[in-house]
Amino acid sequence: MYYLSVSDTFSAAHRLCGYEGACSNLHGHNWKVRVGLKTDTLDGIGMAMDFGIIKTILKGILDKFDHAYLNEVACLNGMNPTSENLAKFIYELMDKELVNQPAQIFEVEICESDRSSVVYRHA
């Protein structure tokens, strides 16, 4: 099995609804998102999947959030924009975009700071 990884970033503001603490106030992060893909096959030149294609797909997804107030981003449908919820949402969007590609989504990691991250993997 081959595991591929691509990262990108976006900057956004949010507030955590229902949370008792400072993060219930409006604040922002420079989020780092890493997607992990997997495949057991290589193409004729020995590549699992072109990193450029993966980067383009991820950028298209993250552009929806960049410089936005996540609590009001339409595609999130009122979801509480926790790192956990964002990781799962990005996973699901990547999964749809990779339907006709040779690799499948394996995990999404979101870092909201250098010291805090969450990883989502579908069971």
C-alpha positions in Angstrom: 0.0 0.0 0.0 1.2 3.5 -0.9 0.3 6.5 1.3 0.5 10.0 -0.2 0.3 13.3 1.7 -0.4 16.8 0.6 -0.8 20.0 2.8 -2.2 23.4 2.3 -3.3 26.3 4.5 -6.1 28.8 4.9 -6.8 31.6 7.3 -10.3 32.0 8.8 -12.2 33.2 11.9 -14.7 31.3 13.9 -16.3 30.9 17.3 -17.2 27.7 19.0 -20.9 27.6 19.8 -21.9 25.9 23.1 -18.3 26.0 24.4 -17.6 27.6 27.8 -14.3 29.3 27.4 -12.3 31.8 25.4 -12.9 30.0 22.1 -16.6 30.9 22.3 -15.4 34.4 21.3 -14.6 35.4 17.8 -11.0 34.4 17.0 -9.0 33.3 14.0 -6.4 30.7 13.0 -4.0 30.1 10.2 -5.2 26.5 9.7 -2.9 23.8 8.1 -4.7 20.9 6.5 -2.9 17.7 5.5 -4.8 15.1 3.5 -3.6 11.5 3.3 -4.5 9.2 0.4 -3.8 5.6 -0.2 -3.6 3.2 -3.1 -2.1 -0.2 -3.9 -1.4 0.5 -7.5 1.1 2.6 -9.5 0.8 3.8 -13.1 3.1 3.0 -16.0 5.8 5.4 -14.8 5.7 4.3 -11.2 3.4 7.0 -9.7 0.5 6.4 -7.4 -1.1 9.8 -8.2 0.1 13.1 -9.4 0.6 15.4 -6.4 -0.4 18.3 -8.5 -3.9 16.9 -9.0 -4.2 16.3 -5.2 -3.0 19.8 -4.5 -5.6 21.3 -6.9 -8.4 19.4 -5.4 -7.5 20.3 -1.8 -7.0 24.0 -2.8 -10.4 24.1 -4.4 -11.9 22.9 -1.1 -10.0 25.2 1.2 -10.7 28.2 -1.0 -14.3 28.0 0.3 -13.0 28.7 3.8 -10.1 31.1 3.2 -10.5 34.5 4.8 -14.1 33.6 5.8 -16.1 33.6 9.1 -16.6 29.8 9.3 -19.8 30.1 11.3 -21.4 31.8 8.3 -19.9 29.7 5.4 -23.0 28.4 3.5 -21.7 24.9 2.6 -21.1 24.2 6.3 -24.9 24.4 6.9 -24.6 25.9 10.4 -22.2 23.2 11.6 -20.2 24.2 14.7 -16.8 24.9 13.1 -14.7 22.8 15.4 -11.5 21.3 14.1 -13.1 17.9 14.4 -16.1 18.9 12.3 -14.0 20.6 9.7 -11.7 17.6 9.4 -14.7 15.3 8.7 -16.2 17.8 6.3 -13.0 18.1 4.3 -12.6 14.3 4.3 -16.1 13.9 2.8 -15.5 16.6 0.1 -12.1 15.0 -0.8 -13.8 11.6 -1.0 -16.3 12.9 -3.5 -13.6 14.6 -5.6 -11.5 11.5 -5.7 -14.2 9.1 -7.1 -12.5 8.7 -10.5 -8.9 8.9 -9.3 -6.5 6.0 -8.6 -6.1 6.9 -4.9 -8.7 7.2 -2.1 -8.8 9.5 0.9 -7.4 7.9 4.0 -7.3 10.7 6.6 -7.4 14.5 7.1 -5.4 16.3 9.7 -6.2 19.9 10.7 -3.8 22.0 12.7 -5.2 25.1 14.2 -1.9 25.9 15.7 1.6 24.5 15.9 0.6 22.6 19.0 -2.9 21.5 18.4 -4.3 19.2 15.7 -7.0 16.6 15.0 -7.0 13.7 12.6 -10.1 12.2 11.1 -10.2 8.8 9.5 -13.3 7.1 8.4 -13.8 3.8 10.2 
